[in-house]
Amino acid sequence: MSENKPESDSIQNPRVTWEGCSVLLDINDGDRLVFARLSAGSTLKIGNKTCSLQPLIGCPFGSLFQVESGKEKPYLSRYSPPTEENNVLDERGNQSQEESRDNRSIIDNNQAQSLTGEDIDAMRRQGATGNEIVEALIANSATYEKKTQFSQEKYRLKKQKKYAPKVLLRRPVSRSICEAYFKKYPARIGFLRVDALSLLLSMANVTANSDVLVVDMVGGLLTGAVAERLGGTGSVCNTFLGETPYPMEIIRMFNFSNEICKRTLRCSLNDLCSAQNGTGEQVSQHEDVSTVESQSNEQTSLSASTEEVHLSSENGAEDLVPENELSTISRTCKAPKAGDKAPKEVILSWKGNGFSSLIIAAPEQDAWSLVKDLLPFLSYSAPFAIYHQYLQPLTTCMHQLQLEKMAIGLQISEPWLREYQVLPLRTHPCMQMSGSGGYILSGTRTYTSQS
């Protein structure tokens, strides 16, 4: 009964966390991104402090927490920003136009701060909060009043992140998961940017009650995004070459219900071809290569997790820590597992009706070889979309499709995204942005005499 209760609560109110759910913890406004599974014994290390994640259970997504120094150990407390903060920022932004002072006379010689490290440690032993330490640092700074209003805000924010870090409780959805992986470890998702992911779903016309055929070699992100958009209707078929499925560990972070997990199935390309009455020989030449590549993908995933934990031990931060590495006690709360093998009845249904759309994100495979084998499983006039990090494989695939007259409306799109910093009198494009979000080949399958 205790195992079914969190699932039912998640269905009734998915905006509130429950024990056993996956969350995305945004520490200090994107400085660190950590995936965690909430339980009574799960912990999170922030700097040299280890805090329990139990206070996060039962809180709505979007809640903000602050690390406080307790008498026994640090803990996370709910933080509500003051309502007058925005008004103060606006007033400071308007006043900055009339100010004549600047930072030219300030010399950075590490002598402006009179408060020493011993004094800060003494304040902590006396039970001072992080905000009190920040105010004490500002009061003992000789150059703080000489700085501009913008520099003062930067100084305050820098000290706030060090002595009073904040943790934002984010809901793991396709957008937040894609942004987190693209920011910290883009190679694990094939450099798939969030705008390219949304464009894939739109060009493939993924809507309710659709049967979507997916080739996902980006860790399960694409399969999870499709299942999230379907919302428990239709079905998702994650197909693979050979006998070993591609790893899809990212899909466990979506907090899917049992209904969505039941509709997210796996089926090898050989099983799909066997339903087409003896066409399984056409993919036999890919079996050995795909098996070796899938095994190498699993080894790469494991080595990547090890590398992330190793880097976190060196830098004192955990960037994109896997759920199974965050806490050993949290393993007792398991989420419903998606990706079961498709039964024969469902495969025969796919054979009779055909898939309504096809999405491919396989950077390590030849695009034309995959499309040539998978396009016959689509129903006529069904759309398809293919993602690749580079342009040349998609142009070759597009040329072959035109020669074979297998599709119409072929086009290659390059998504373009620019992120802006929006602050009073400081709105401008961000200084560091991704140069390319990959390319997408889209089209519609047509009827030919060969098909």
C-alpha positions as CSV (number, residue, x, y, z in Angstrom):
1,M,0.0,0.0,0.0
2,S,2.9,2.3,0.8
3,E,4.3,1.8,-2.7
4,N,1.1,2.6,-4.5
5,K,0.4,5.8,-2.5
6,P,3.1,8.0,-4.0
7,E,2.0,7.0,-7.5
8,S,-1.6,7.9,-6.8
9,D,-0.6,11.1,-5.2
10,S,1.6,12.0,-8.2
11,I,-1.3,11.5,-10.6
12,Q,-3.7,13.6,-8.5
13,N,-1.3,16.4,-7.8
14,P,1.8,16.3,-10.0
15,R,2.8,19.8,-8.9
16,V,3.8,18.6,-5.4
17,T,6.7,16.4,-4.6
18,W,6.3,13.0,-3.0
19,E,8.6,10.4,-1.5
20,G,10.3,8.5,-4.3
21,C,9.9,11.1,-7.0
22,S,12.7,12.5,-9.1
23,V,13.5,16.2,-8.9
24,L,16.0,18.6,-10.5
25,L,17.8,20.8,-7.9
26,D,19.0,24.1,-9.2
27,I,21.7,25.4,-6.9
28,N,22.6,29.1,-6.9
29,D,20.7,30.0,-10.1
30,G,22.2,27.4,-12.4
31,D,25.7,27.1,-11.0
32,R,25.0,23.4,-10.2
33,L,22.3,21.1,-11.5
34,V,21.6,17.9,-9.6
35,F,19.1,15.1,-10.3
36,A,17.9,13.5,-7.1
37,R,15.3,11.0,-5.9
38,L,13.6,12.2,-2.8
39,S,13.5,10.0,0.3
40,A,13.9,10.3,4.0
41,G,17.6,9.3,3.9
42,S,18.7,11.1,0.7
43,T,21.3,13.9,1.1
44,L,22.8,16.7,-0.9
45,K,26.3,18.1,-0.5
46,I,26.7,21.8,-1.1
47,G,30.3,22.9,-0.7
48,N,31.4,21.4,2.6
49,K,27.9,21.0,4.0
50,T,25.7,17.9,3.7
51,C,22.0,18.6,3.9
52,S,19.1,16.2,4.1
53,L,16.5,16.3,1.3
54,Q,13.6,15.3,3.5
55,P,12.3,18.9,3.9
56,L,11.7,18.9,0.2
57,I,9.1,16.1,0.4
58,G,5.6,17.5,0.1
59,C,6.6,20.9,-1.2
60,P,5.4,22.3,-4.6
61,F,7.7,22.4,-7.5
62,G,9.3,25.9,-7.8
63,S,9.9,26.2,-4.1
64,L,13.1,28.0,-3.0
65,F,15.2,26.7,-0.1
66,Q,18.2,28.2,1.7
67,V,21.0,26.4,3.5
68,E,21.0,27.2,7.2
69,S,23.5,26.3,9.8
70,G,21.8,24.4,12.5
71,K,23.1,23.5,16.0
72,E,23.8,19.9,15.0
73,K,24.1,20.0,11.2
74,P,23.1,22.2,8.2
75,Y,19.6,21.9,6.9
76,L,17.4,23.3,4.1
77,S,14.7,25.8,5.1
78,R,12.0,27.3,3.0
79,Y,13.0,30.7,1.7
80,S,10.6,33.4,0.6
81,P,12.2,36.4,-1.1
82,P,11.1,39.8,0.1
83,T,8.3,41.4,-1.9
84,E,10.1,44.8,-1.8
85,E,13.2,43.5,-3.6
86,N,11.9,44.1,-7.1
87,N,10.9,47.7,-6.2
88,V,14.4,48.3,-4.7
89,L,16.0,47.0,-7.9
90,D,13.9,49.3,-10.0
91,E,14.7,52.3,-7.9
92,R,18.4,51.5,-8.0
93,G,18.2,51.0,-11.8
94,N,16.6,54.5,-12.2
95,Q,19.1,56.1,-9.8
96,S,22.1,54.7,-11.6
97,Q,21.5,57.0,-14.5
98,E,22.0,60.0,-12.2
99,E,25.1,58.6,-10.5
100,S,28.5,59.9,-11.4
101,R,30.6,57.5,-9.4
102,D,32.3,54.5,-11.1
103,N,34.8,51.8,-10.2
104,R,37.9,53.5,-11.6
105,S,39.4,54.4,-8.2
106,I,38.9,50.9,-6.7
107,I,42.0,48.8,-6.4
108,D,41.7,45.1,-5.9
109,N,44.5,44.4,-3.4
110,N,42.5,42.1,-1.0
111,Q,42.8,44.7,1.7
112,A,39.3,46.2,1.5
113,Q,37.7,43.5,3.8
114,S,38.4,43.8,7.5
115,L,36.4,40.7,8.5
116,T,38.8,37.7,8.6
117,G,38.0,34.0,8.2
118,E,38.4,33.5,11.9
119,D,35.7,36.1,12.6
120,I,33.3,34.4,10.1
121,D,33.9,31.0,11.8
122,A,33.2,32.6,15.1
123,M,29.9,34.0,13.8
124,R,29.0,30.5,12.5
125,R,29.7,28.9,15.9
126,Q,27.4,31.5,17.5
127,G,24.6,30.5,15.2
128,A,24.7,33.4,12.7
129,T,22.7,32.8,9.5
130,G,24.1,33.1,6.0
131,N,22.3,36.4,5.4
132,E,23.8,37.8,8.6
133,I,27.3,36.9,7.5
134,V,26.6,38.5,4.1
135,E,25.5,41.8,5.8
136,A,28.5,41.7,8.1
137,L,30.8,41.4,5.1
138,I,29.1,44.3,3.4
139,A,29.4,46.4,6.5
140,N,33.1,45.7,6.9
141,S,34.0,46.3,3.3
142,A,35.8,49.6,2.7
143,T,35.0,49.8,-1.0
144,Y,31.4,48.7,-1.0
145,E,29.9,52.2,-0.8
146,K,32.2,53.4,-3.5
147,K,30.9,50.8,-6.0
148,T,28.1,51.5,-8.5
149,Q,24.7,50.0,-7.8
150,F,25.3,47.3,-10.3
151,S,28.7,46.4,-8.8
152,Q,27.1,46.3,-5.3
153,E,24.5,43.8,-6.6
154,K,27.2,41.6,-8.1
155,Y,29.1,41.7,-4.8
156,R,26.1,40.8,-2.8
157,L,25.1,38.0,-5.1
158,K,28.7,36.6,-5.0
159,K,28.7,36.5,-1.2
160,Q,25.2,35.2,-1.1
161,K,26.1,32.1,-3.2
162,K,29.1,31.3,-0.9
163,Y,27.6,31.9,2.6
164,A,23.8,31.5,2.0
165,P,23.4,29.2,-1.1
166,K,19.9,28.7,-2.4
167,V,18.3,25.6,-3.9
168,L,15.4,25.8,-6.4
169,L,13.2,22.7,-6.6
170,R,12.5,22.2,-10.3
171,R,10.2,19.7,-11.9
172,P,12.0,17.3,-14.3
173,V,10.3,17.7,-17.6
174,S,11.7,17.4,-21.1
175,R,12.7,21.0,-21.3
176,S,14.5,21.2,-17.9
177,I,16.2,17.8,-18.4
178,C,17.4,18.8,-21.9
179,E,18.7,22.2,-20.7
180,A,20.5,20.6,-17.8
181,Y,22.2,18.0,-19.8
182,F,23.0,20.4,-22.7
183,K,24.6,22.8,-20.2
184,K,26.7,20.3,-18.3
185,Y,27.2,17.2,-20.4
186,P,25.9,17.8,-24.0
187,A,27.7,14.7,-25.5
188,R,25.4,12.3,-23.6
189,I,22.4,13.7,-25.4
190,G,24.1,14.0,-28.8
191,F,24.3,17.9,-28.5
192,L,20.5,18.0,-28.8
193,R,19.4,21.5,-27.8
194,V,15.9,22.2,-26.3
195,D,14.8,24.2,-29.4
196,A,15.8,21.3,-31.7
197,L,14.0,18.8,-29.4
198,S,10.8,20.9,-29.6
199,L,11.2,21.2,-33.4
200,L,11.6,17.5,-33.7
201,L,8.3,16.9,-31.9
202,S,6.5,19.5,-34.0
203,M,7.8,18.4,-37.4
204,A,6.9,14.7,-36.5
205,N,3.4,15.8,-35.6
206,V,3.5,14.1,-32.2
207,T,-0.1,14.5,-30.9
208,A,-2.4,12.6,-28.6
209,N,-3.3,9.0,-29.7
210,S,-0.4,8.8,-32.0
211,D,1.8,5.7,-32.5
212,V,5.4,7.0,-32.7
213,L,8.4,5.0,-33.9
214,V,11.5,6.3,-32.2
215,V,15.2,5.6,-32.7
216,D,16.7,7.1,-29.6
217,M,20.5,7.0,-29.1
218,V,20.5,10.1,-26.9
219,G,20.1,8.4,-23.5
220,G,16.3,8.2,-23.6
221,L,15.6,11.9,-23.7
222,L,13.8,11.7,-27.0
223,T,11.7,8.8,-25.9
224,G,10.7,10.6,-22.7
225,A,9.8,13.8,-24.5
226,V,7.5,11.9,-26.9
227,A,5.9,9.9,-24.1
228,E,5.4,13.2,-22.1
229,R,3.6,14.8,-25.1
230,L,1.4,11.8,-25.6
231,G,0.3,12.0,-22.0
232,G,-0.8,8.4,-21.6
233,T,-2.4,8.0,-25.0
234,G,-1.2,6.2,-28.1
235,S,2.1,4.4,-27.9
236,V,5.9,4.9,-28.2
237,C,8.0,2.2,-29.9
238,N,11.7,2.6,-29.1
239,T,13.4,0.5,-31.8
240,F,17.0,-0.6,-32.0
241,L,19.4,-2.6,-34.2
242,G,20.7,-5.9,-33.1
243,E,19.8,-7.6,-29.9
244,T,20.9,-5.1,-27.2
245,P,18.7,-2.1,-26.6
246,Y,20.1,1.4,-26.5
247,P,20.5,2.8,-23.0
248,M,17.6,5.1,-21.9
249,E,18.4,5.9,-18.3
250,I,17.2,9.5,-18.7
251,I,13.5,8.4,-19.0
252,R,13.5,7.4,-15.3
253,M,13.7,11.1,-14.3
254,F,10.3,12.1,-15.9
255,N,8.1,10.7,-13.0
256,F,5.9,8.9,-15.4
257,S,2.8,7.2,-14.2
258,N,2.1,3.5,-14.8
259,E,-0.2,4.2,-17.7
260,I,2.5,6.2,-19.6
261,C,5.2,3.5,-18.8
262,K,2.9,0.8,-20.1
263,R,2.6,2.6,-23.4
264,T,6.4,3.2,-23.7
265,L,7.7,-0.1,-25.3
266,R,10.8,-1.4,-26.9
267,C,11.0,-3.5,-30.0
268,S,14.0,-4.5,-32.1
269,L,14.1,-3.8,-35.8
270,N,14.3,-7.6,-36.5
271,D,11.0,-8.2,-34.6
272,L,9.4,-5.4,-36.6
273,C,10.7,-6.8,-39.9
274,S,9.6,-10.3,-39.0
275,A,6.1,-9.0,-38.8
276,Q,6.5,-7.8,-42.4
277,N,6.7,-11.4,-43.7
278,G,10.3,-12.2,-44.2
279,T,12.1,-8.9,-44.5
280,G,14.3,-9.5,-41.5
281,E,17.3,-10.3,-43.7
282,Q,17.7,-6.7,-44.8
283,V,19.0,-5.6,-41.4
284,S,21.1,-8.6,-40.6
285,Q,24.2,-6.8,-41.8
286,H,23.7,-4.1,-39.1
287,E,23.3,-6.5,-36.2
288,D,26.9,-7.1,-35.3
289,V,27.8,-3.4,-35.7
290,S,24.8,-2.2,-33.7
291,T,25.5,-4.7,-30.9
292,V,29.0,-3.5,-30.5
293,E,28.0,0.2,-30.7
294,S,25.2,-0.3,-28.1
295,Q,27.6,-2.0,-25.7
296,S,30.1,0.8,-26.2
297,N,27.3,3.3,-25.4
298,E,26.6,1.6,-22.1
299,Q,30.3,1.7,-21.3
300,T,30.4,5.3,-22.2
301,S,27.4,6.0,-20.0
302,L,29.0,4.3,-17.1
303,S,32.4,6.0,-17.6
304,A,30.6,9.3,-17.9
305,S,28.9,8.8,-14.5
306,T,32.2,7.9,-13.0
307,E,33.8,11.0,-14.5
308,E,31.1,13.2,-13.1
309,V,31.4,11.9,-9.6
310,H,35.2,12.2,-9.9
311,L,35.0,15.8,-11.0
312,S,32.6,16.6,-8.2
313,S,35.0,15.3,-5.6
314,E,37.7,17.6,-7.1
315,N,35.7,20.7,-7.5
316,G,33.5,20.3,-4.4
317,A,30.3,20.2,-6.5
318,E,28.1,17.5,-8.0
319,D,27.2,18.4,-11.6
320,L,24.4,16.2,-12.9
321,V,24.9,13.5,-10.4
322,P,23.1,10.3,-11.4
323,E,20.3,9.2,-9.1
324,N,22.0,6.0,-8.1
325,E,25.1,7.9,-7.0
326,L,23.3,10.5,-4.9
327,S,22.3,8.4,-2.0
328,T,22.2,4.6,-1.4
329,I,19.2,4.8,0.8
330,S,17.1,6.4,-1.9
331,R,17.3,3.3,-4.0
332,T,14.5,1.8,-1.9
333,C,12.0,4.1,-3.6
334,K,11.8,2.9,-7.2
335,A,9.8,4.6,-10.0
336,P,7.7,2.7,-12.5
337,K,10.0,1.3,-15.2
338,A,9.3,2.2,-18.9
339,G,10.6,0.3,-21.9
340,D,9.2,-3.2,-21.6
341,K,9.3,-5.5,-24.6
342,A,6.4,-5.0,-27.0
343,P,4.0,-7.9,-27.1
344,K,3.2,-9.7,-30.4
345,E,-0.4,-8.3,-30.4
346,V,0.9,-4.7,-30.3
347,I,3.5,-5.4,-33.0
348,L,0.8,-6.9,-35.3
349,S,-1.3,-3.8,-34.6
350,W,1.6,-1.6,-35.6
351,K,2.0,-3.7,-38.8
352,G,-1.6,-3.4,-39.8
353,N,-2.1,0.3,-39.1
354,G,1.4,1.6,-39.5
355,F,3.1,4.2,-37.3
356,S,1.8,7.8,-37.4
357,S,5.3,9.4,-37.2
358,L,9.0,8.5,-37.1
359,I,11.7,10.4,-35.1
360,I,15.4,9.5,-35.4
361,A,18.1,10.8,-33.2
362,A,21.1,8.5,-33.8
363,P,24.3,10.5,-34.3
364,E,26.4,7.3,-34.4
365,Q,24.4,5.6,-37.2
366,D,24.1,6.3,-40.9
367,A,20.9,8.3,-41.4
368,W,20.1,6.8,-44.9
369,S,20.5,3.2,-43.7
370,L,18.1,3.8,-40.9
371,V,15.5,5.6,-42.9
372,K,15.6,3.0,-45.7
373,D,14.8,0.3,-43.2
374,L,12.3,2.2,-41.0
375,L,10.3,4.2,-43.5
376,P,8.2,1.3,-44.7
377,F,6.8,0.9,-41.2
378,L,5.1,4.3,-41.5
379,S,1.6,4.8,-42.8
380,Y,1.3,6.7,-46.0
381,S,1.3,10.5,-45.7
382,A,2.9,10.1,-42.2
383,P,5.6,12.7,-41.3
384,F,9.1,11.9,-40.1
385,A,12.0,13.9,-38.6
386,I,15.7,13.1,-38.3
387,Y,18.1,14.9,-36.1
388,H,21.9,15.0,-36.5
389,Q,24.6,17.2,-35.1
390,Y,26.2,17.6,-38.6
391,L,24.7,18.6,-41.9
392,Q,26.4,16.2,-44.3
393,P,24.7,13.0,-43.2
394,L,21.3,14.6,-43.6
395,T,22.1,16.0,-47.1
396,T,23.1,12.5,-48.3
397,C,19.9,11.0,-46.8
398,M,17.8,13.7,-48.4
399,H,19.4,13.1,-51.8
400,Q,18.8,9.3,-51.6
401,L,15.1,9.9,-50.6
402,Q,14.7,12.1,-53.6
403,L,16.2,9.5,-55.9
404,E,14.1,6.7,-54.5
405,K,11.0,9.0,-54.5
406,M,10.1,7.7,-51.0
407,A,9.1,11.1,-49.6
408,I,7.9,14.6,-50.5
409,G,8.2,17.9,-48.7
410,L,11.8,17.3,-47.8
411,Q,13.6,20.1,-46.0
412,I,16.6,20.6,-43.8
413,S,16.1,23.0,-40.9
414,E,18.7,24.6,-38.6
415,P,17.2,25.7,-35.3
416,W,18.5,29.1,-34.0
417,L,18.3,30.2,-30.4
418,R,19.6,33.3,-28.6
419,E,19.4,33.7,-24.9
420,Y,19.1,37.1,-23.3
421,Q,20.0,38.5,-19.9
422,V,17.0,40.6,-18.7
423,L,17.9,43.0,-15.9
424,P,17.1,46.7,-15.3
425,L,19.3,48.7,-17.8
426,R,21.4,45.6,-18.5
427,T,19.3,43.6,-21.0
428,H,21.6,42.1,-23.7
429,P,22.4,38.8,-25.3
430,C,24.3,36.4,-23.0
431,M,28.0,36.4,-23.6
432,Q,28.3,32.6,-23.9
433,M,25.9,30.8,-26.2
434,S,25.9,27.6,-28.2
435,G,26.9,28.1,-31.8
436,S,24.7,25.4,-33.4
437,G,21.8,23.3,-32.3
438,G,22.2,20.7,-35.0
439,Y,20.1,20.0,-38.1
440,I,16.7,18.4,-38.7
441,L,15.6,16.6,-41.9
442,S,11.8,16.4,-42.2
443,G,9.4,15.1,-44.8
444,T,6.3,13.0,-45.6
445,R,6.2,9.4,-46.7
446,T,4.6,8.8,-50.1
447,Y,3.2,5.7,-51.9
448,T,5.4,4.2,-54.5
449,S,5.1,1.1,-56.7
450,Q,7.9,-0.6,-54.8
451,S,6.2,0.0,-51.4
